[in-house]
Protein backbone atom coordinates (compact mmCIF):
# COMPACT_ATOMS: atom_id res chain seq x y z
CA UNK A 1 0.00 0.00 0.00
CA UNK A 2 1.34 3.41 -0.95
CA UNK A 3 0.36 6.29 1.36
CA UNK A 4 0.84 9.92 0.53
CA UNK A 5 0.78 13.00 2.71
CA UNK A 6 -2.92 13.48 1.92
CA UNK A 7 -3.67 10.19 3.65
CA UNK A 8 -2.42 11.36 7.05
CA UNK A 9 -5.14 12.20 9.48
CA UNK A 10 -4.00 14.51 12.25
CA UNK A 11 -6.04 15.02 15.39
CA UNK A 12 -7.69 18.42 15.72
CA UNK A 13 -5.67 21.04 17.56
CA UNK A 14 -6.74 21.70 21.12
CA UNK A 15 -8.04 25.27 21.43
CA UNK A 16 -5.52 27.48 23.22
CA UNK A 17 -7.90 28.24 26.07
CA UNK A 18 -8.26 24.51 26.78
CA UNK A 19 -4.53 23.88 27.18
CA UNK A 20 -3.21 23.04 30.66
CA UNK A 21 -0.92 26.08 31.07
CA UNK A 22 -3.74 28.68 31.08
CA UNK A 23 -5.65 26.48 33.53
CA UNK A 24 -2.71 26.25 35.93
CA UNK A 25 -2.02 29.99 35.67
CA UNK A 26 -5.62 30.91 36.52
CA UNK A 27 -5.78 28.40 39.38
CA UNK A 28 -2.58 29.94 40.76
CA UNK A 29 -4.17 33.41 40.59
CA UNK A 30 -7.20 32.19 42.53
CA UNK A 31 -4.99 30.61 45.21
CA UNK A 32 -2.75 33.70 45.40
CA UNK A 33 -5.79 35.90 45.92
CA UNK A 34 -7.00 33.79 48.84
CA UNK A 35 -3.53 33.65 50.42
CA UNK A 36 -2.90 37.38 50.03
CA UNK A 37 -6.39 38.41 51.25
CA UNK A 38 -7.57 35.63 53.58
CA UNK A 39 -10.24 37.75 55.30
CA UNK A 40 -11.84 39.15 52.12
CA UNK A 41 -14.78 37.07 50.92
CA UNK A 42 -14.50 38.24 47.30
CA UNK A 43 -11.27 36.26 46.91
CA UNK A 44 -12.89 33.07 48.23
CA UNK A 45 -15.71 32.97 45.67
CA UNK A 46 -15.73 32.70 41.87
CA UNK A 47 -18.79 33.30 39.70
CA UNK A 48 -19.30 30.08 37.76
CA UNK A 49 -20.46 32.03 34.70
CA UNK A 50 -17.05 33.75 34.53
CA UNK A 51 -15.77 33.25 30.97
CA UNK A 52 -12.15 32.69 31.99
CA UNK A 53 -13.19 30.10 34.57
CA UNK A 54 -15.35 28.27 32.03
CA UNK A 55 -12.82 28.17 29.19
CA UNK A 56 -9.52 27.88 31.03
CA UNK A 57 -10.40 25.80 34.08
CA UNK A 58 -13.70 23.95 33.84
CA UNK A 59 -13.22 22.98 30.17
CA UNK A 60 -10.11 20.97 31.05
CA UNK A 61 -11.28 19.39 34.31
CA UNK A 62 -9.80 21.97 36.65
CA UNK A 63 -13.01 22.06 38.65
CA UNK A 64 -11.74 19.05 40.60
CA UNK A 65 -8.72 21.08 41.68
CA UNK A 66 -10.96 23.90 42.87
CA UNK A 67 -13.01 21.40 44.89
CA UNK A 68 -9.83 20.00 46.43
CA UNK A 69 -8.87 23.56 47.40
CA UNK A 70 -12.18 23.99 49.23
CA UNK A 71 -14.30 25.79 46.63
CA UNK A 72 -17.84 24.41 46.42
CA UNK A 73 -20.82 25.25 44.26
CA UNK A 74 -23.58 27.36 45.75
CA UNK A 75 -26.51 29.38 44.45
CA UNK A 76 -26.45 33.11 45.11
CA UNK A 77 -29.67 34.71 43.99
CA UNK A 78 -30.11 32.40 40.99
CA UNK A 79 -26.47 32.56 39.95
CA UNK A 80 -24.00 29.70 40.45
CA UNK A 81 -20.78 30.45 42.34
CA UNK A 82 -17.85 28.40 43.53
C-alpha positions in Angstrom: 0.0 0.0 0.0 1.3 3.4 -0.9 0.4 6.3 1.4 0.8 9.9 0.5 0.8 13.0 2.7 -2.9 13.5 1.9 -3.7 10.2 3.7 -2.4 11.4 7.0 -5.1 12.2 9.5 -4.0 14.5 12.3 -6.0 15.0 15.4 -7.7 18.4 15.7 -5.7 21.0 17.6 -6.7 21.7 21.1 -8.0 25.3 21.4 -5.5 27.5 23.2 -7.9 28.2 26.1 -8.3 24.5 26.8 -4.5 23.9 27.2 -3.2 23.0 30.7 -0.9 26.1 31.1 -3.7 28.7 31.1 -5.6 26.5 33.5 -2.7 26.2 35.9 -2.0 30.0 35.7 -5.6 30.9 36.5 -5.8 28.4 39.4 -2.6 29.9 40.8 -4.2 33.4 40.6 -7.2 32.2 42.5 -5.0 30.6 45.2 -2.7 33.7 45.4 -5.8 35.9 45.9 -7.0 33.8 48.8 -3.5 33.6 50.4 -2.9 37.4 50.0 -6.4 38.4 51.2 -7.6 35.6 53.6 -10.2 37.7 55.3 -11.8 39.2 52.1 -14.8 37.1 50.9 -14.5 38.2 47.3 -11.3 36.3 46.9 -12.9 33.1 48.2 -15.7 33.0 45.7 -15.7 32.7 41.9 -18.8 33.3 39.7 -19.3 30.1 37.8 -20.5 32.0 34.7 -17.1 33.8 34.5 -15.8 33.3 31.0 -12.2 32.7 32.0 -13.2 30.1 34.6 -15.4 28.3 32.0 -12.8 28.2 29.2 -9.5 27.9 31.0 -10.4 25.8 34.1 -13.7 24.0 33.8 -13.2 23.0 30.2 -10.1 21.0 31.1 -11.3 19.4 34.3 -9.8 22.0 36.7 -13.0 22.1 38.7 -11.7 19.0 40.6 -8.7 21.1 41.7 -11.0 23.9 42.9 -13.0 21.4 44.9 -9.8 20.0 46.4 -8.9 23.6 47.4 -12.2 24.0 49.2 -14.3 25.8 46.6 -17.8 24.4 46.4 -20.8 25.3 44.3 -23.6 27.4 45.7 -26.5 29.4 44.4 -26.5 33.1 45.1 -29.7 34.7 44.0 -30.1 32.4 41.0 -26.5 32.6 39.9 -24.0 29.7 40.4 -20.8 30.5 42.3 -17.8 28.4 43.5 
